[in-house]
Structures are given as structure tokens and as C-alpha cells.
Amino acid sequence: MATTAYDIIKRPIITEQSMEQTEMKRYTFEVAKTANKIEIAKAIEEIFGVKVAKVNTLNMQGKAKRMGNRPAGRRASWKKAMVTLTADSKSIEFFEGMV
């Protein structure tokens, strides 16, 4: 099965902390759990037309949550990627209006 760039990059993560990082050309995304740093970098370059300098990844553990008086359920675990762009690269416009 061939994976596209859109299968690898699931969604951007919009938080106060991630918005502060955009000034330093650092963007945060939720990515496929099976994706590696090279695949993530290629997918970002393909989707947004930018140059990626560095990719950091974290596996985020799903939180335990209660569902009424039932035994606790669990949110899904997921993978987060922080992508740093090169100094001469253009910024990702998607994040511009959020700041």
C-alpha cells in the first residue's frame, strides 16, 4: 500500500506553546505512528513547498478517561512531530492567521 504525504501528516497542532514556536520557523503536527523522520520531512516539503532542516518526534501516550460510572476508558496514543524549517525557507501560511 502506497502512503501519500497526507496519510503521514494527519493534522497541525494548534496550542499556545506551538504558536510561540512558529516565530522560530518551528511547526508541530500529529503524524502517523509508523512514520519516520525522513518520511515526515519529505511529506512536509511536498505539502507546503518548504525546506525542512530538522524533525523531532515524540510518542504521546493516550490518557485514561472515565466514561460516567463505567471503568476508565483510554484515549488513543499518537505521534507528534516538531518540524524546524531552514532559515532561507518560506514560512507555512496555514499558521500565519493563528498567531
Jmol script that loads the backbone (N, CA, C; Angstrom):
load data "model"
ATOM      1  N   MET A   1       0.839  -1.184   0.000  1.00  0.00           N
ATOM      2  CA  MET A   1       0.000   0.000   0.000  1.00  0.00           C
ATOM      3  C   MET A   1       0.887   1.251   0.000  1.00  0.00           C
ATOM      4  N   ALA A   2       0.697   2.098  -0.973  1.00  0.00           N
ATOM      5  CA  ALA A   2       1.480   3.335  -1.065  1.00  0.00           C
ATOM      6  C   ALA A   2       0.868   4.401  -0.160  1.00  0.00           C
ATOM      7  N   THR A   3       1.706   5.013   0.666  1.00  0.00           N
ATOM      8  CA  THR A   3       1.202   6.083   1.529  1.00  0.00           C
ATOM      9  C   THR A   3       1.513   7.419   0.901  1.00  0.00           C
ATOM     10  N   THR A   4       0.548   8.318   0.957  1.00  0.00           N
ATOM     11  CA  THR A   4       0.750   9.668   0.432  1.00  0.00           C
ATOM     12  C   THR A   4       1.217  10.573   1.561  1.00  0.00           C
ATOM     13  N   ALA A   5       1.616  11.781   1.207  1.00  0.00           N
ATOM     14  CA  ALA A   5       2.043  12.765   2.209  1.00  0.00           C
ATOM     15  C   ALA A   5       0.906  13.067   3.175  1.00  0.00           C
ATOM     16  N   TYR A   6      -0.325  13.008   2.677  1.00  0.00           N
ATOM     17  CA  TYR A   6      -1.490  13.315   3.517  1.00  0.00           C
ATOM     18  C   TYR A   6      -1.832  12.170   4.475  1.00  0.00           C
ATOM     19  N   ASP A   7      -1.352  10.955   4.189  1.00  0.00           N
ATOM     20  CA  ASP A   7      -1.508   9.845   5.127  1.00  0.00           C
ATOM     21  C   ASP A   7      -0.532   9.987   6.279  1.00  0.00           C
ATOM     22  N   ILE A   8       0.638  10.561   6.007  1.00  0.00           N
ATOM     23  CA  ILE A   8       1.677  10.713   7.030  1.00  0.00           C
ATOM     24  C   ILE A   8       1.358  11.880   7.958  1.00  0.00           C
ATOM     25  N   ILE A   9       1.012  13.041   7.388  1.00  0.00           N
ATOM     26  CA  ILE A   9       0.694  14.239   8.182  1.00  0.00           C
ATOM     27  C   ILE A   9      -0.811  14.252   8.419  1.00  0.00           C
ATOM     28  N   LYS A  10      -1.229  14.062   9.671  1.00  0.00           N
ATOM     29  CA  LYS A  10      -2.658  13.977   9.972  1.00  0.00           C
ATOM     30  C   LYS A  10      -3.278  15.345  10.198  1.00  0.00           C
ATOM     31  N   ARG A  11      -2.671  16.152  11.104  1.00  0.00           N
ATOM     32  CA  ARG A  11      -3.243  17.475  11.390  1.00  0.00           C
ATOM     33  C   ARG A  11      -2.198  18.339  12.085  1.00  0.00           C
ATOM     34  N   PRO A  12      -2.347  19.668  11.968  1.00  0.00           N
ATOM     35  CA  PRO A  12      -1.463  20.557  12.729  1.00  0.00           C
ATOM     36  C   PRO A  12      -1.922  20.616  14.180  1.00  0.00           C
ATOM     37  N   ILE A  13      -1.001  20.877  15.091  1.00  0.00           N
ATOM     38  CA  ILE A  13      -1.344  21.021  16.498  1.00  0.00           C
ATOM     39  C   ILE A  13      -1.289  22.506  16.837  1.00  0.00           C
ATOM     40  N   ILE A  14      -2.440  23.048  17.229  1.00  0.00           N
ATOM     41  CA  ILE A  14      -2.577  24.480  17.497  1.00  0.00           C
ATOM     42  C   ILE A  14      -2.713  24.670  19.001  1.00  0.00           C
ATOM     43  N   THR A  15      -1.624  25.043  19.666  1.00  0.00           N
ATOM     44  CA  THR A  15      -1.642  25.345  21.094  1.00  0.00           C
ATOM     45  C   THR A  15      -0.840  26.626  21.302  1.00  0.00           C
ATOM     46  N   GLU A  16      -0.934  27.202  22.485  1.00  0.00           N
ATOM     47  CA  GLU A  16      -0.161  28.410  22.783  1.00  0.00           C
ATOM     48  C   GLU A  16       1.319  28.154  22.594  1.00  0.00           C
ATOM     49  N   GLN A  17       1.785  27.039  23.116  1.00  0.00           N
ATOM     50  CA  GLN A  17       3.205  26.724  23.044  1.00  0.00           C
ATOM     51  C   GLN A  17       3.661  26.524  21.592  1.00  0.00           C
ATOM     52  N   SER A  18       2.874  25.826  20.790  1.00  0.00           N
ATOM     53  CA  SER A  18       3.270  25.601  19.398  1.00  0.00           C
ATOM     54  C   SER A  18       3.199  26.890  18.579  1.00  0.00           C
ATOM     55  N   MET A  19       2.295  27.801  18.926  1.00  0.00           N
ATOM     56  CA  MET A  19       2.197  29.073  18.204  1.00  0.00           C
ATOM     57  C   MET A  19       3.407  29.961  18.492  1.00  0.00           C
ATOM     58  N   GLU A  20       3.935  29.916  19.716  1.00  0.00           N
ATOM     59  CA  GLU A  20       5.143  30.684  20.045  1.00  0.00           C
ATOM     60  C   GLU A  20       6.332  30.179  19.234  1.00  0.00           C
ATOM     61  N   GLN A  21       6.362  28.890  18.946  1.00  0.00           N
ATOM     62  CA  GLN A  21       7.465  28.291  18.203  1.00  0.00           C
ATOM     63  C   GLN A  21       7.475  28.698  16.730  1.00  0.00           C
ATOM     64  N   THR A  22       6.319  29.144  16.190  1.00  0.00           N
ATOM     65  CA  THR A  22       6.245  29.473  14.767  1.00  0.00           C
ATOM     66  C   THR A  22       7.150  30.651  14.412  1.00  0.00           C
ATOM     67  N   GLU A  23       7.435  31.536  15.373  1.00  0.00           N
ATOM     68  CA  GLU A  23       8.333  32.663  15.102  1.00  0.00           C
ATOM     69  C   GLU A  23       9.738  32.176  14.768  1.00  0.00           C
ATOM     70  N   MET A  24      10.106  31.001  15.289  1.00  0.00           N
ATOM     71  CA  MET A  24      11.424  30.421  15.020  1.00  0.00           C
ATOM     72  C   MET A  24      11.350  29.386  13.890  1.00  0.00           C
ATOM     73  N   LYS A  25      10.282  29.449  13.095  1.00  0.00           N
ATOM     74  CA  LYS A  25      10.038  28.522  11.979  1.00  0.00           C
ATOM     75  C   LYS A  25      10.000  27.075  12.455  1.00  0.00           C
ATOM     76  N   ARG A  26       9.308  26.854  13.566  1.00  0.00           N
ATOM     77  CA  ARG A  26       9.145  25.509  14.112  1.00  0.00           C
ATOM     78  C   ARG A  26       7.644  25.221  14.202  1.00  0.00           C
ATOM     79  N   TYR A  27       7.205  24.159  13.544  1.00  0.00           N
ATOM     80  CA  TYR A  27       5.783  23.834  13.449  1.00  0.00           C
ATOM     81  C   TYR A  27       5.534  22.433  14.001  1.00  0.00           C
ATOM     82  N   THR A  28       4.346  22.237  14.596  1.00  0.00           N
ATOM     83  CA  THR A  28       4.020  20.977  15.253  1.00  0.00           C
ATOM     84  C   THR A  28       2.848  20.303  14.542  1.00  0.00           C
ATOM     85  N   PHE A  29       2.973  18.994  14.314  1.00  0.00           N
ATOM     86  CA  PHE A  29       1.941  18.225  13.621  1.00  0.00           C
ATOM     87  C   PHE A  29       1.714  16.889  14.320  1.00  0.00           C
ATOM     88  N   GLU A  30       0.481  16.377  14.188  1.00  0.00           N
ATOM     89  CA  GLU A  30       0.224  14.980  14.547  1.00  0.00           C
ATOM     90  C   GLU A  30       0.510  14.176  13.285  1.00  0.00           C
ATOM     91  N   VAL A  31       1.279  13.089  13.437  1.00  0.00           N
ATOM     92  CA  VAL A  31       1.683  12.285  12.282  1.00  0.00           C
ATOM     93  C   VAL A  31       1.328  10.814  12.505  1.00  0.00           C
ATOM     94  N   ALA A  32       1.433  10.028  11.449  1.00  0.00           N
ATOM     95  CA  ALA A  32       1.167   8.592  11.536  1.00  0.00           C
ATOM     96  C   ALA A  32       2.171   7.944  12.478  1.00  0.00           C
ATOM     97  N   LYS A  33       1.717   7.002  13.297  1.00  0.00           N
ATOM     98  CA  LYS A  33       2.599   6.352  14.282  1.00  0.00           C
ATOM     99  C   LYS A  33       3.737   5.585  13.619  1.00  0.00           C
ATOM    100  N   THR A  34       3.531   5.131  12.400  1.00  0.00           N
ATOM    101  CA  THR A  34       4.547   4.332  11.713  1.00  0.00           C
ATOM    102  C   THR A  34       5.549   5.183  10.938  1.00  0.00           C
ATOM    103  N   ALA A  35       5.304   6.488  10.819  1.00  0.00           N
ATOM    104  CA  ALA A  35       6.162   7.359  10.006  1.00  0.00           C
ATOM    105  C   ALA A  35       7.493   7.626  10.709  1.00  0.00           C
ATOM    106  N   ASN A  36       8.582   7.664   9.921  1.00  0.00           N
ATOM    107  CA  ASN A  36       9.876   8.026  10.485  1.00  0.00           C
ATOM    108  C   ASN A  36      10.207   9.481  10.116  1.00  0.00           C
ATOM    109  N   LYS A  37      11.327   9.992  10.640  1.00  0.00           N
ATOM    110  CA  LYS A  37      11.670  11.402  10.458  1.00  0.00           C
ATOM    111  C   LYS A  37      11.881  11.772   8.991  1.00  0.00           C
ATOM    112  N   ILE A  38      12.475  10.887   8.221  1.00  0.00           N
ATOM    113  CA  ILE A  38      12.731  11.164   6.799  1.00  0.00           C
ATOM    114  C   ILE A  38      11.413  11.274   6.043  1.00  0.00           C
ATOM    115  N   GLU A  39      10.479  10.343   6.300  1.00  0.00           N
ATOM    116  CA  GLU A  39       9.163  10.387   5.641  1.00  0.00           C
ATOM    117  C   GLU A  39       8.406  11.653   6.027  1.00  0.00           C
ATOM    118  N   ILE A  40       8.487  12.043   7.303  1.00  0.00           N
ATOM    119  CA  ILE A  40       7.797  13.253   7.768  1.00  0.00           C
ATOM    120  C   ILE A  40       8.356  14.481   7.067  1.00  0.00           C
ATOM    121  N   ALA A  41       9.684  14.591   6.980  1.00  0.00           N
ATOM    122  CA  ALA A  41      10.323  15.736   6.321  1.00  0.00           C
ATOM    123  C   ALA A  41       9.911  15.825   4.858  1.00  0.00           C
ATOM    124  N   LYS A  42       9.909  14.697   4.148  1.00  0.00           N
ATOM    125  CA  LYS A  42       9.522  14.692   2.731  1.00  0.00           C
ATOM    126  C   LYS A  42       8.060  15.087   2.555  1.00  0.00           C
ATOM    127  N   ALA A  43       7.193  14.610   3.454  1.00  0.00           N
ATOM    128  CA  ALA A  43       5.762  14.922   3.368  1.00  0.00           C
ATOM    129  C   ALA A  43       5.510  16.414   3.590  1.00  0.00           C
ATOM    130  N   ILE A  44       6.190  17.024   4.571  1.00  0.00           N
ATOM    131  CA  ILE A  44       6.033  18.459   4.841  1.00  0.00           C
ATOM    132  C   ILE A  44       6.516  19.271   3.644  1.00  0.00           C
ATOM    133  N   GLU A  45       7.666  18.888   3.077  1.00  0.00           N
ATOM    134  CA  GLU A  45       8.197  19.601   1.910  1.00  0.00           C
ATOM    135  C   GLU A  45       7.244  19.497   0.720  1.00  0.00           C
ATOM    136  N   GLU A  46       6.640  18.323   0.543  1.00  0.00           N
ATOM    137  CA  GLU A  46       5.717  18.110  -0.575  1.00  0.00           C
ATOM    138  C   GLU A  46       4.421  18.909  -0.398  1.00  0.00           C
ATOM    139  N   ILE A  47       3.850  18.880   0.801  1.00  0.00           N
ATOM    140  CA  ILE A  47       2.554  19.527   1.038  1.00  0.00           C
ATOM    141  C   ILE A  47       2.673  21.055   1.025  1.00  0.00           C
ATOM    142  N   PHE A  48       3.675  21.585   1.743  1.00  0.00           N
ATOM    143  CA  PHE A  48       3.754  23.038   1.945  1.00  0.00           C
ATOM    144  C   PHE A  48       4.795  23.727   1.065  1.00  0.00           C
ATOM    145  N   GLY A  49       5.632  22.993   0.350  1.00  0.00           N
ATOM    146  CA  GLY A  49       6.642  23.591  -0.520  1.00  0.00           C
ATOM    147  C   GLY A  49       7.699  24.372   0.246  1.00  0.00           C
ATOM    148  N   VAL A  50       8.187  23.818   1.348  1.00  0.00           N
ATOM    149  CA  VAL A  50       9.202  24.464   2.188  1.00  0.00           C
ATOM    150  C   VAL A  50      10.422  23.547   2.310  1.00  0.00           C
ATOM    151  N   LYS A  51      11.511  24.058   2.899  1.00  0.00           N
ATOM    152  CA  LYS A  51      12.708  23.241   3.136  1.00  0.00           C
ATOM    153  C   LYS A  51      12.793  22.905   4.620  1.00  0.00           C
ATOM    154  N   VAL A  52      12.873  21.624   4.943  1.00  0.00           N
ATOM    155  CA  VAL A  52      12.933  21.169   6.336  1.00  0.00           C
ATOM    156  C   VAL A  52      14.397  21.008   6.756  1.00  0.00           C
ATOM    157  N   ALA A  53      14.755  21.608   7.900  1.00  0.00           N
ATOM    158  CA  ALA A  53      16.107  21.486   8.438  1.00  0.00           C
ATOM    159  C   ALA A  53      16.199  20.320   9.406  1.00  0.00           C
ATOM    160  N   LYS A  54      15.166  20.147  10.248  1.00  0.00           N
ATOM    161  CA  LYS A  54      15.244  19.163  11.327  1.00  0.00           C
ATOM    162  C   LYS A  54      13.840  18.700  11.708  1.00  0.00           C
ATOM    163  N   VAL A  55      13.737  17.433  12.146  1.00  0.00           N
ATOM    164  CA  VAL A  55      12.471  16.874  12.623  1.00  0.00           C
ATOM    165  C   VAL A  55      12.724  16.202  13.972  1.00  0.00           C
ATOM    166  N   ASN A  56      11.924  16.576  14.984  1.00  0.00           N
ATOM    167  CA  ASN A  56      11.943  15.900  16.278  1.00  0.00           C
ATOM    168  C   ASN A  56      10.605  15.203  16.445  1.00  0.00           C
ATOM    169  N   THR A  57      10.610  13.979  16.976  1.00  0.00           N
ATOM    170  CA  THR A  57       9.356  13.238  17.156  1.00  0.00           C
ATOM    171  C   THR A  57       9.198  12.788  18.596  1.00  0.00           C
ATOM    172  N   LEU A  58       7.935  12.643  19.012  1.00  0.00           N
ATOM    173  CA  LEU A  58       7.590  12.123  20.333  1.00  0.00           C
ATOM    174  C   LEU A  58       6.404  11.188  20.182  1.00  0.00           C
ATOM    175  N   ASN A  59       6.435  10.075  20.911  1.00  0.00           N
ATOM    176  CA  ASN A  59       5.266   9.206  21.002  1.00  0.00           C
ATOM    177  C   ASN A  59       4.478   9.649  22.222  1.00  0.00           C
ATOM    178  N   MET A  60       3.247  10.108  22.014  1.00  0.00           N
ATOM    179  CA  MET A  60       2.400  10.613  23.082  1.00  0.00           C
ATOM    180  C   MET A  60       1.500   9.480  23.578  1.00  0.00           C
ATOM    181  N   GLN A  61       1.497   9.249  24.889  1.00  0.00           N
ATOM    182  CA  GLN A  61       0.668   8.204  25.470  1.00  0.00           C
ATOM    183  C   GLN A  61      -0.771   8.706  25.609  1.00  0.00           C
ATOM    184  N   GLY A  62      -1.751   7.843  25.301  1.00  0.00           N
ATOM    185  CA  GLY A  62      -3.146   8.191  25.474  1.00  0.00           C
ATOM    186  C   GLY A  62      -3.494   8.277  26.953  1.00  0.00           C
ATOM    187  N   LYS A  63      -4.337   9.243  27.313  1.00  0.00           N
ATOM    188  CA  LYS A  63      -4.718   9.430  28.715  1.00  0.00           C
ATOM    189  C   LYS A  63      -5.869   8.497  29.094  1.00  0.00           C
ATOM    190  N   ALA A  64      -5.891   8.089  30.348  1.00  0.00           N
ATOM    191  CA  ALA A  64      -7.025   7.320  30.868  1.00  0.00           C
ATOM    192  C   ALA A  64      -8.152   8.307  31.165  1.00  0.00           C
ATOM    193  N   LYS A  65      -9.362   7.998  30.708  1.00  0.00           N
ATOM    194  CA  LYS A  65     -10.520   8.880  30.903  1.00  0.00           C
ATOM    195  C   LYS A  65     -11.691   8.068  31.424  1.00  0.00           C
ATOM    196  N   ARG A  66     -12.460   8.659  32.327  1.00  0.00           N
ATOM    197  CA  ARG A  66     -13.663   7.980  32.827  1.00  0.00           C
ATOM    198  C   ARG A  66     -14.823   8.227  31.900  1.00  0.00           C
ATOM    199  N   MET A  67     -15.669   7.219  31.761  1.00  0.00           N
ATOM    200  CA  MET A  67     -16.882   7.331  30.952  1.00  0.00           C
ATOM    201  C   MET A  67     -18.071   7.130  31.890  1.00  0.00           C
ATOM    202  N   GLY A  68     -18.535   8.188  32.547  1.00  0.00           N
ATOM    203  CA  GLY A  68     -19.614   8.055  33.524  1.00  0.00           C
ATOM    204  C   GLY A  68     -19.154   7.214  34.690  1.00  0.00           C
ATOM    205  N   ASN A  69     -19.964   6.225  35.112  1.00  0.00           N
ATOM    206  CA  ASN A  69     -19.544   5.370  36.219  1.00  0.00           C
ATOM    207  C   ASN A  69     -18.939   4.058  35.725  1.00  0.00           C
ATOM    208  N   ARG A  70     -18.708   3.965  34.438  1.00  0.00           N
ATOM    209  CA  ARG A  70     -18.083   2.778  33.857  1.00  0.00           C
ATOM    210  C   ARG A  70     -16.591   2.748  34.215  1.00  0.00           C
ATOM    211  N   PRO A  71     -15.952   1.603  34.052  1.00  0.00           N
ATOM    212  CA  PRO A  71     -14.494   1.577  34.236  1.00  0.00           C
ATOM    213  C   PRO A  71     -13.818   2.528  33.252  1.00  0.00           C
ATOM    214  N   ALA A  72     -12.651   3.016  33.622  1.00  0.00           N
ATOM    215  CA  ALA A  72     -11.962   4.023  32.819  1.00  0.00           C
ATOM    216  C   ALA A  72     -11.671   3.508  31.417  1.00  0.00           C
ATOM    217  N   GLY A  73     -11.885   4.377  30.433  1.00  0.00           N
ATOM    218  CA  GLY A  73     -11.507   4.098  29.052  1.00  0.00           C
ATOM    219  C   GLY A  73     -10.162   4.763  28.797  1.00  0.00           C
ATOM    220  N   ARG A  74      -9.717   4.707  27.572  1.00  0.00           N
ATOM    221  CA  ARG A  74      -8.415   5.277  27.252  1.00  0.00           C
ATOM    222  C   ARG A  74      -8.474   5.996  25.920  1.00  0.00           C
ATOM    223  N   ARG A  75      -7.858   7.181  25.855  1.00  0.00           N
ATOM    224  CA  ARG A  75      -7.699   7.859  24.573  1.00  0.00           C
ATOM    225  C   ARG A  75      -6.586   7.172  23.798  1.00  0.00           C
ATOM    226  N   ALA A  76      -6.620   7.298  22.493  1.00  0.00           N
ATOM    227  CA  ALA A  76      -5.614   6.644  21.653  1.00  0.00           C
ATOM    228  C   ALA A  76      -4.251   7.306  21.830  1.00  0.00           C
ATOM    229  N   SER A  77      -3.195   6.512  21.739  1.00  0.00           N
ATOM    230  CA  SER A  77      -1.837   7.043  21.710  1.00  0.00           C
ATOM    231  C   SER A  77      -1.578   7.574  20.301  1.00  0.00           C
ATOM    232  N   TRP A  78      -0.678   8.572  20.193  1.00  0.00           N
ATOM    233  CA  TRP A  78      -0.406   9.180  18.891  1.00  0.00           C
ATOM    234  C   TRP A  78       1.028   9.686  18.842  1.00  0.00           C
ATOM    235  N   LYS A  79       1.451  10.103  17.671  1.00  0.00           N
ATOM    236  CA  LYS A  79       2.828  10.560  17.475  1.00  0.00           C
ATOM    237  C   LYS A  79       2.812  12.035  17.087  1.00  0.00           C
ATOM    238  N   LYS A  80       3.728  12.795  17.697  1.00  0.00           N
ATOM    239  CA  LYS A  80       3.833  14.225  17.446  1.00  0.00           C
ATOM    240  C   LYS A  80       5.179  14.512  16.800  1.00  0.00           C
ATOM    241  N   ALA A  81       5.195  15.423  15.821  1.00  0.00           N
ATOM    242  CA  ALA A  81       6.445  15.812  15.161  1.00  0.00           C
ATOM    243  C   ALA A  81       6.596  17.323  15.201  1.00  0.00           C
ATOM    244  N   MET A  82       7.769  17.787  15.650  1.00  0.00           N
ATOM    245  CA  MET A  82       8.107  19.203  15.610  1.00  0.00           C
ATOM    246  C   MET A  82       9.077  19.392  14.454  1.00  0.00           C
ATOM    247  N   VAL A  83       8.674  20.182  13.458  1.00  0.00           N
ATOM    248  CA  VAL A  83       9.446  20.351  12.236  1.00  0.00           C
ATOM    249  C   VAL A  83      10.058  21.749  12.234  1.00  0.00           C
ATOM    250  N   THR A  84      11.390  21.818  12.100  1.00  0.00           N
ATOM    251  CA  THR A  84      12.090  23.092  12.011  1.00  0.00           C
ATOM    252  C   THR A  84      12.473  23.318  10.553  1.00  0.00           C
ATOM    253  N   LEU A  85      12.147  24.513  10.048  1.00  0.00           N
ATOM    254  CA  LEU A  85      12.465  24.847   8.660  1.00  0.00           C
ATOM    255  C   LEU A  85      13.822  25.540   8.588  1.00  0.00           C
ATOM    256  N   THR A  86      14.422  25.536   7.398  1.00  0.00           N
ATOM    257  CA  THR A  86      15.698  26.221   7.207  1.00  0.00           C
ATOM    258  C   THR A  86      15.478  27.731   7.271  1.00  0.00           C
ATOM    259  N   ALA A  87      16.544  28.475   7.543  1.00  0.00           N
ATOM    260  CA  ALA A  87      16.446  29.935   7.693  1.00  0.00           C
ATOM    261  C   ALA A  87      15.979  30.601   6.400  1.00  0.00           C
ATOM    262  N   ASP A  88      16.388  30.074   5.235  1.00  0.00           N
ATOM    263  CA  ASP A  88      16.010  30.700   3.956  1.00  0.00           C
ATOM    264  C   ASP A  88      14.675  30.193   3.417  1.00  0.00           C
ATOM    265  N   SER A  89      14.038  29.265   4.110  1.00  0.00           N
ATOM    266  CA  SER A  89      12.757  28.720   3.657  1.00  0.00           C
ATOM    267  C   SER A  89      11.623  29.691   3.975  1.00  0.00           C
ATOM    268  N   LYS A  90      10.580  29.660   3.119  1.00  0.00           N
ATOM    269  CA  LYS A  90       9.403  30.478   3.430  1.00  0.00           C
ATOM    270  C   LYS A  90       8.637  29.820   4.582  1.00  0.00           C
ATOM    271  N   SER A  91       7.797  30.610   5.267  1.00  0.00           N
ATOM    272  CA  SER A  91       7.030  30.057   6.383  1.00  0.00           C
ATOM    273  C   SER A  91       5.779  29.354   5.864  1.00  0.00           C
ATOM    274  N   ILE A  92       5.134  28.581   6.719  1.00  0.00           N
ATOM    275  CA  ILE A  92       3.904  27.875   6.346  1.00  0.00           C
ATOM    276  C   ILE A  92       2.732  28.824   6.600  1.00  0.00           C
ATOM    277  N   GLU A  93       2.030  29.210   5.520  1.00  0.00           N
ATOM    278  CA  GLU A  93       0.975  30.224   5.621  1.00  0.00           C
ATOM    279  C   GLU A  93      -0.186  29.795   6.510  1.00  0.00           C
ATOM    280  N   PHE A  94      -0.428  28.477   6.581  1.00  0.00           N
ATOM    281  CA  PHE A  94      -1.553  27.967   7.369  1.00  0.00           C
ATOM    282  C   PHE A  94      -1.525  28.499   8.788  1.00  0.00           C
ATOM    283  N   PHE A  95      -0.339  28.633   9.377  1.00  0.00           N
ATOM    284  CA  PHE A  95      -0.195  29.046  10.756  1.00  0.00           C
ATOM    285  C   PHE A  95      -0.206  30.562  10.931  1.00  0.00           C
ATOM    286  N   GLU A  96      -0.074  31.327   9.846  1.00  0.00           N
ATOM    287  CA  GLU A  96       0.085  32.778   9.943  1.00  0.00           C
ATOM    288  C   GLU A  96      -1.100  33.466  10.639  1.00  0.00           C
ATOM    289  N   GLY A  97      -2.330  33.095  10.273  1.00  0.00           N
ATOM    290  CA  GLY A  97      -3.513  33.737  10.822  1.00  0.00           C
ATOM    291  C   GLY A  97      -3.808  33.330  12.271  1.00  0.00           C
ATOM    292  N   MET A  98      -3.152  32.301  12.769  1.00  0.00           N
ATOM    293  CA  MET A  98      -3.432  31.772  14.107  1.00  0.00           C
ATOM    294  C   MET A  98      -2.763  32.590  15.208  1.00  0.00           C
ATOM    295  N   VAL A  99      -1.648  33.230  14.879  1.00  0.00           N
ATOM    296  CA  VAL A  99      -0.846  33.907  15.921  1.00  0.00           C
ATOM    297  C   VAL A  99      -1.527  35.182  16.369  1.00  0.00           C
TER     298      VAL A  99
END
end "model"
wireframe off; spacefill off
backbone 0.3
color backbone group
